[in-house]
Amino acid sequence: HGNTGEKITVTAGDDFSLVSLTVKISGPDGSLLEEGAAVFNKPFVNYDYTSTVQVSALTGVVIVASAKDTPGNVTKLSVTL
């Protein structure tokens, strides 16, 4: 919804264990709105990122989740709103 403090939940897994998952949110023009680490939510086996910036217009906003595994491989998933 674009409100500060809202959670973005990412489900990610790997043959090796994941060492980190980051979320990057960019505006429609490609400008970085915010970026940070997601926190592993063990009971639900997913990652939660809590937004820190208010985004009033969501159309065209791009959210990219980047998961890094133990060998250092990075896989990204991008969603455009």
C-alpha positions in Angstrom: 0.0 0.0 0.0 3.0 2.3 0.1 2.9 3.1 3.8 6.0 3.3 6.1 6.3 0.2 8.3 4.5 -2.2 6.0 6.0 -5.6 5.5 7.0 -7.1 2.1 7.2 -10.9 2.5 9.5 -12.9 0.2 9.5 -16.7 0.1 13.0 -17.9 -1.0 14.9 -21.2 -0.8 18.0 -22.8 -2.2 19.8 -26.2 -2.4 22.4 -24.5 -0.3 21.4 -22.2 2.6 20.7 -18.6 1.9 23.0 -16.1 3.6 21.1 -12.9 2.8 18.0 -11.5 1.1 17.8 -7.8 0.2 14.9 -5.8 -1.1 15.3 -2.7 -3.4 12.4 -0.4 -4.2 12.8 2.0 -7.1 10.5 4.6 -8.6 9.0 4.4 -12.1 11.9 6.6 -13.3 14.5 4.2 -11.8 15.4 6.3 -8.8 16.2 4.4 -5.7 13.5 4.9 -3.0 14.9 2.5 -0.4 17.0 -0.6 0.0 17.8 -2.9 2.8 18.1 -6.4 4.3 15.1 -8.6 4.8 14.9 -10.6 8.1 14.4 -14.4 8.1 11.1 -15.3 9.7 11.9 -18.8 10.9 8.4 -20.0 11.9 7.1 -19.2 8.4 10.3 -20.0 6.4 10.2 -16.7 4.6 11.9 -13.2 4.7 10.2 -10.0 5.8 11.3 -6.5 4.8 9.8 -3.5 6.6 9.4 -0.4 4.4 11.0 2.8 5.7 9.7 5.3 3.1 6.2 6.5 2.3 5.3 5.9 -1.4 2.2 7.8 -2.5 2.0 6.6 -6.1 2.6 2.9 -6.6 2.1 2.6 -10.3 5.4 1.7 -12.0 7.2 1.2 -8.7 9.7 -1.8 -9.0 10.5 -4.1 -6.1 13.5 -6.4 -6.5 14.3 -9.2 -4.1 17.9 -10.5 -4.3 18.7 -13.8 -2.5 22.4 -14.8 -2.0 23.3 -18.4 -1.2 26.4 -19.8 0.6 28.5 -20.2 -2.6 27.8 -16.6 -3.4 25.3 -17.0 -6.2 22.6 -14.3 -6.4 19.1 -14.8 -7.8 16.8 -11.8 -8.3 13.0 -11.5 -8.6 11.5 -8.3 -9.9 7.9 -7.1 -9.6 6.5 -4.0 -11.2 3.4 -2.5 -9.5 
